Each structure stands twice: as structure tokens, then as C-alpha cells.
Amino acid sequence: VEVERSNKDCEWGLTLAKEDESHLFIAEVSEGAFDKYNSTQDNEDLKVMSTDFVTAVDGQKTNLLDNLKQATKATVTIVRAEAVAMVLEKKTASITAEFGRKDVSEGGLVIKKLGDCMFKEYNDTQNDPDIQVKEGDRIVSINGIYGNSLELERMLQNIEGKFQVGVVRCATDAASGNRWGFFD
């Protein structure tokens, strides 16, 4: 996607969740260069939308936010999110996973390290790596309730028994490539 703004003071029009250093999660597209780009696209599939990920800016896959802040014109690699729903069971009072929550984020709760916890127990029962919980996944809902990172972490701490978790991840992180092919 090629986008341009008149100067560095003009908005790109993205609300980004920055807890994951390898991808920027787009929490919202608002007025700005990306919205202007979207208005030129007849095909809805080509529009940048919330839940997409920025994976490169001008071909660079590191320092994404800094590269975007410094540019007035940029070629941005956008990747769609892959959504996965999982049913987990919390058997103990401890989560023991490490979450990346620098501030309250509307971009979900990022799993930094799985640890020896309910996520690992769930993964041990799944043969397909694409439906396992992974480090870097973003928990966006619990039992169908969406919230910011702080609310989601509190829900996880207080939940008991079986519950559903909605997770999004950058589609390039899928282990098997063509996840939904008929002849896999």
C-alpha cells in the first residue's frame, strides 16, 4: 500500500497497538492518509482495515513505528489478521503466562510467553499448529466479550472452568501456509 501525507504533522489516520515489536496491529483507521487511500479503492479487499497488521515500512521490517513517523510518503506492507476461537479450561488460580501490556491497549492482550499454564495444556491437546496458542497472539475476546488489554487480563485472572478465547494473529505467522485449502 502506498500512502502519502503532506508533512510529518499530518496524521496517517491509524490507531496502532505497539506491544508486538515485529508487527503493528491496526486498532482503528480514521481520517488521514490511510483513509484517503481506502477512498480510492473500489475493491473492499484492498482497503486497510482495523485488525490488519503493518509488517514492513519501505521494505524495512524493524523500527516500524519510527520509520512511519519519519516518512511523508511510504510503501507499507499490510497483512490481514487470522482469527482463531479456542475453548480453554482454567484449572488453577495461576495463569503463569507473560503478557505484553505497556499501557492499556485497544489492540487486545498480547501473549509474550506461554509458560506452564492453561495455554500450554490446550496446545498439548491440539495436533494442528494453526489452532494452538502462540507467543505473539492477541487475545481480543473472552466468552464473546471484547475489551482493552487491562480488562482482558482481569477477565483471565478471574475466570474459572471452561471458556472461549478469541485470538487474532498476523496471517504470515500461520504455520501451515494455506490453512483453509481443501486438499491439505
N, C-alpha and C positions, 0 to 999 in steps of 0.2 A: 504494500500500500504506500503510495507516495502522497505525502501531506506537506503543506506549507503554511506558515503564518508570516505576517508582515514584519514582525520583530519579536524579540525574546520576551517582551512584556505581554504579548497576546497569548491567550490561552490555547492549549491544544484541545481542550474540551474532554479530557479524560480524568476520571477519579480512579486512581491506581492504588491497589493494595501491594505493599512493598516488602512483605515479610519473607518472601522467597527470592533469593539472590539471582536465581537462574531464569526466572520468568516474572514479568509484571502482570498481575491479574487486573483486568479492567472491570471495576465495580460499577462504573456508570459512564455513558457517553453523553456529554452535554454540549452546549453551544461552544463552538470553536472549530479548529482545523479538521478534526476527525468528523464532526457533524457535517461540515461543509463537504468533505469527501463523500460521506454517505449520501448526501443530497444529489450527487452526480451519478449515483449507481442505480440503474433500473432493476438489476438482479439483486434481490434481497440476500442471496447467499454471499455476495461480495461486500456487504456492508459490515463495518466494525460494530460489534455489539457487546453489551455487558456480558460477562463470563468468558470473553475471549482472553487470550494471553499475548503479550508482547514478548517475543523470543529473541529479536535482534533489532538494532537500530543502525542503519547504514552498514549492514553486514557484520557489525560487532555484537558479540553475544555476552559481553561483560559490560559493567558500568552502564546498564541500560538507561536508568533514570538520569544520570549525569549527561549521557550523550543526547538524550531527548531534550533536557533543559537547555543545553548549549546550542541546539540547532534551530534554525528558522525554516529549513527545508530538510525533510528526512524520508528515507525509504525504510518503512517499519515492517518487520515480519510479524504477521498476526496468525495465531493458531487457535482453532476452536477448542473449547473445553470438551472433555469426555465426562459424562455424568454417570455415576455408579451408585446404586442403592444397595445397602448391606444391612442384614439383621445381625446385630451383635448381642452378646449377653455379658452383663457386668456381674461377676460372681463375688468380687471382693470390693472393699471400700476404696482401694487404691487404683488409680489409672496408670501410673508409672510411665506414661508417655511424656515426651517433652514437646511443648507447643511453641511455635514462633509467634509470640504476640508482643510486639514492641509497644504498640498503642492499641486502642480499640479500633478494630478494622471492620468495615462492611464487607470485606472480601473473604469472610469465613475464618475458620480457625485452622492454621497450618500445622500439620504434624511434622515436627523436626526429627524426632527419634521415637521409634516404636516402643522400645524397652520390652520387658517381660510383662505383658498386660493382656487385656481383652482383645486388643487388635492382633497380637501375635496368636492368641488362641483361635481367633476367627480365621486368620491366614492358614493355620495348620489344618483346617478342615476344607480348604479350597484348593483344587488342583489347577485351576485356571489363574495364571498370574495377573490377568487383566481385571479380575474381580477381587483381588487381595488389596488390603490397605497398604499404602506405600508411604514412605517418608516423602514429604512434599505435597501430599494430598491436602485438599482444603475441605474441611467439614463445613457444609453450608446449611445443613438442617439436621434436626434430631426429632424423630417422630413427626415429621412434616412441619415442624416449627422452625422458621428461619430466624436468625438473629445475628448480631455482631459477634466478633471473636470473644469478647468478655462474657456475653450471655450464653454462647455455645459452650464455653469452658465450664461455666457454672452448671449448666444443664448436665454435662457429662459427669461432673463431680457428684451431683445429687441423684442421678438416675439409678434405678435398681432393676434387675432382671433383664429381660429381652427388650430391645428397642431397635428402631430403624435409624440408620445414619445415611444422609445424602452427602456424597462426596463429589467434587469436581477436580479434575487434573488436566494438565496440558496434554492434548491428544498425542503429541510426539513422545510422551512418556509411556504410552501403552506398550506392553512387552511384545505382543504378537503381530503388530502391524495392522493388517486388515481384520479387525476384531469381528465384524459382522458379515464376513463372507460366507456364502452358502457351502463352500467346499473346503472349509478349514479342517 
